[in-house]
Amino acid sequence: MKLFLMRHAEAKPLNNQDDYLRELTEKGIKEAEEAAAFLKKYKIDKILVSNAVRTIQTGEIIRNKINSAKLEICPELYASTSEDIIELISQQEDQNKNILVIAHNPGILNTALELVEYDSPEYELIVSNGMPTARTIKIELNNISSWQNIN
């Protein structure tokens, strides 16, 4: 099983509007397309996105470019903690072997830090680089056969 954690692509600044309604910038659209090029080599079975416009747009660009995956809008991914994200992942069907979660900082960053081995080079890379827009982290979960066991 493979889990991909991604922060949404770059969004327009907050200008007297609801944060949920922020759309991707032109740069953000390009970032999402580049992320799709990376993800295309994996068979993504399902994409989970928050209900913010920018995450939905990021997910739809990726889904359209990789020609696969179901996209599910999950309101619980907006303003989520790592615990919220891991709980949502643990509820996924095991037939979906490769799942992409597109959410927001700090929740998506903290989830990556929680699921990557503390003493690994990947952990250090995440700590030093953080989760800028459209960053995608692949986590191989070879030691589990069910999403329920991600906890």
N, C-alpha and C positions, 0 to 999 in steps of 0.2 A: 504494500500500500504506500502511496505517495500523497503527501499533503503539501500544497503550495499555498503560502501565505503572501498576500500582496496588499500594499497600500494603494488606494485609488490613484489614478493619474492626476496631474495638476488641474486644479479647479480655479475658476474665476474668484477674485477676492469677494469677501462678504461686504456688500453695499446695500445696507438698509433692506435686506431681504431675509427670508428664512434660510438658515444654513442648509436645510434639506434641499433647497432649490438651486444651489450653486451648480453650474454646468462646467464641463471641461473647457479648458482653453485650447487653442490650436496646438500648443506644445503638449498639452495633456492628451489630445487625440493621437499625436505622434508617439508619445510614450506608451499608450495603450497598444498601438500597432506594433511597436518594438517588443513589448511584453508578449504579445500574441505570437510573434515570430519565434521567440524563445520557447513558448509553451507548445507550439505546433508539433514538436518532436515527441511529446507525451500525449497519451490518449486521456484527455481530461474528461471524466465521466459526468461531473457535476460542478457547477459554479454557484457559490453562495455569495450574495452581495447584500449590503445594507440597503435600506429604503431611501437613501440619499441619491439624488439625481446623478451626482458624479460617479458613484460606485456602480449604479445601474448602467450608465453610459460606458464606463470602463469594461464592465462585464459583457455588454452586448457587442462591443468592438471585438473583444477577444473571442467570444462565441462565434461571431460571424467569420472571423479570420481562420479559426481552427476547424470550422465545420463539424463541430461535435458539441457535446455537453448540454445538459439541461441547466437552465439558469433559474435559480430560486431567490426571490427577494425575501430577506429575513430582517424584519424591523429590529430584532434584538442585537443585530450587529452594529447599529448606530450607537455611539457612545458606550460601547461595550468594554468590559474588562477581559483579561485573559481567561478568567474563569467562565465568563459567558460564552466566549468563543469556543473554548475546549468543550464545554457542555453541549453546544450546538453540534460540533463535530462528532461527539460521542453518540448522538442520536441519528447519525446518517446510516443508510442501508449499506451493508457490506458488499453488495454487488457493485457499488461505486468505488472502485479501487483507487482512483486518482481524483482528488477533490481540490478545487481552487477556492480559497476564501478571500474575498476582496472587502476590506474594511478600512478602518481609520486608526490613526495614532491617538493615544498611546496604546490602545488595546492590541492592535495587530503586532506592534513591536514587542510588547510584553509577552504575547503568546509565543512569538518566535524564540525569545529568550528562555521561556519556560520549557519549550519542547526540544531545544537543541542542547546537547551535552555541554555542561558547564566548562569542562577543560578542553574543549575542542577548538580547532582553528576557526571553525564556522562561528562559534559563540563570540570569539574575539572580533571577528569581522563585523558581526551584527552590532556589538557594543561600540566599535570605533566608527562605523558608518551609519548606524541607525536605520530608519526606514523612510528614506525620501520618497517622493511620489513615484508610483509605478514600480517600486522595488519589489521583486519577487524572490522568495526564498523557497527552495525545495527541501523538504524534509522526508527522508526515506524511513519508513516505519517497518522495517523488516522483522521486527520482533513482535508484531501484533497481527492477528488475523481478523480482528473485528474492531470497528471504530469504537465500540463500547469500551474497549480496553485502553483507549488513549489516556484516560484518567490515570 
